[in-house]
Amino acid sequence: MPLINLIDDINNIPKYVENLNIKDFDLINKNNSPPTVIYPNCKSKYKFLANDLKEISFRLTPINELKEIINKLRFSNYFKFCKH
């Protein structure tokens, strides 16, 4: 199983996944409790977030404080090495 990556917005998932199935967004949006979704096709430049099978997983956080932290990290030097 790959590491679970928290994400603040489902619209950011395509940055990390090749050939995204849009039906997965319906699954995420329909749940009261956000599911963890595993994608089999992580983009090569984000392989450090995936397992050896190129699987990458995400969980959309419903917690506003975590969303703020994720957003701050995205625009800080922490992710400078990852060009989105």
C-alpha positions in Angstrom: 0.0 0.0 0.0 1.3 3.5 -0.8 1.8 6.3 1.6 -1.5 8.2 2.1 -1.1 11.8 1.0 -3.5 14.4 2.4 -4.8 16.8 -0.2 -6.8 20.0 0.3 -8.8 20.0 -2.9 -9.7 17.2 -5.3 -8.9 19.5 -8.2 -5.2 19.1 -7.3 -5.2 15.3 -7.9 -4.6 15.5 -11.7 -1.2 17.2 -10.9 0.0 13.8 -9.5 -1.9 11.2 -11.6 -1.7 10.1 -15.2 -4.9 9.2 -17.0 -7.2 10.2 -14.2 -10.6 8.6 -14.1 -13.1 11.4 -13.4 -15.5 8.9 -11.9 -13.3 8.8 -8.9 -14.2 12.4 -8.1 -17.9 11.3 -7.9 -16.9 8.7 -5.3 -15.0 11.3 -3.3 -17.8 13.9 -3.4 -20.6 11.4 -2.5 -19.0 10.3 0.8 -19.7 12.0 4.1 -16.3 10.7 5.3 -13.6 11.2 2.6 -12.3 7.9 1.4 -8.7 7.1 0.6 -8.4 6.6 -3.1 -5.4 4.7 -4.6 -4.4 5.5 -8.1 -2.2 3.0 -10.1 -0.5 5.6 -12.3 1.5 8.2 -10.4 3.3 10.8 -12.6 7.1 10.0 -12.7 8.1 13.3 -11.1 6.1 12.4 -8.0 7.4 8.8 -7.6 8.8 9.7 -4.1 5.1 9.9 -3.0 4.2 6.5 -4.5 5.1 2.9 -3.8 7.2 0.7 -6.1 4.2 -0.1 -8.3 3.7 3.6 -9.0 0.5 3.6 -6.9 -0.3 6.9 -5.2 -3.1 7.5 -2.7 -4.9 10.5 -1.5 -7.4 11.5 1.1 -9.2 14.8 0.9 -9.1 16.3 4.3 -12.3 17.9 5.6 -10.4 19.7 8.3 -9.9 23.4 7.6 -6.8 23.8 9.7 -5.1 21.0 7.7 -6.2 22.6 4.4 -4.5 25.8 5.5 -1.3 24.0 6.4 -1.3 22.2 3.0 -1.9 25.4 1.2 1.0 27.2 3.1 3.3 24.3 2.3 2.4 24.4 -1.4 3.6 28.0 -1.6 6.6 27.7 0.7 10.1 26.6 -0.1 9.2 23.2 1.2 7.8 22.2 -2.2 10.2 24.3 -4.2 11.8 21.2 -5.7 8.5 20.0 -7.0 7.5 22.0 -10.0 3.7 21.7 -10.4 
